Amino acid sequence: MGQAKKIVLYGLAVFVLYTIITSPDRAADLVQVGFEGISSAAQGVGDFMSALVD
């Protein structure tokens, strides 16, 4: 089980590096979308907590 997990992790790392090398613009767009999603989620949690306090 440990070997399979390690192989999958290495395969995923190679895929990510290949994607970044072959299309860096698209990779940058995906990272930006991911961070915007995380930011929106954090803001939503903050708004919810603020509403609970009020």
C-alpha positions in Angstrom: 0.0 0.0 0.0 2.8 2.4 0.8 4.5 1.8 -2.5 1.3 2.4 -4.5 0.8 5.7 -2.6 4.4 6.8 -3.4 4.0 5.9 -7.1 0.8 7.9 -7.4 2.4 10.8 -5.6 5.4 10.8 -8.0 3.0 10.4 -11.0 1.0 13.4 -9.8 4.1 15.5 -9.3 5.4 14.6 -12.8 2.0 15.5 -14.3 1.9 18.9 -12.5 5.5 19.7 -13.7 4.6 18.7 -17.2 1.5 20.9 -17.2 3.5 23.9 -15.9 6.2 23.5 -18.4 4.0 22.9 -21.5 1.4 25.7 -20.7 2.6 28.1 -18.0 -0.1 30.6 -18.8 -2.9 28.1 -18.2 -1.2 26.8 -15.0 -1.0 30.4 -13.7 -4.7 30.9 -14.5 -5.6 27.7 -12.6 -3.5 28.8 -9.6 -5.2 32.2 -9.6 -8.6 30.6 -9.7 -7.7 28.4 -6.8 -6.5 31.2 -4.7 -9.6 33.3 -5.5 -11.7 30.4 -4.4 -9.9 30.0 -1.1 -10.1 33.8 -0.6 -13.9 33.8 -1.2 -14.4 30.8 1.1 -12.4 32.5 3.9 -14.3 35.7 3.5 -17.6 33.8 3.6 -16.5 32.1 6.9 -15.5 35.4 8.3 -18.8 37.0 7.3 -20.7 34.1 8.9 -18.7 34.4 12.2 -19.3 38.1 12.2 -23.0 37.6 11.8 -23.0 35.1 14.7 -21.2 37.6 17.0 -23.7 40.4 16.1 
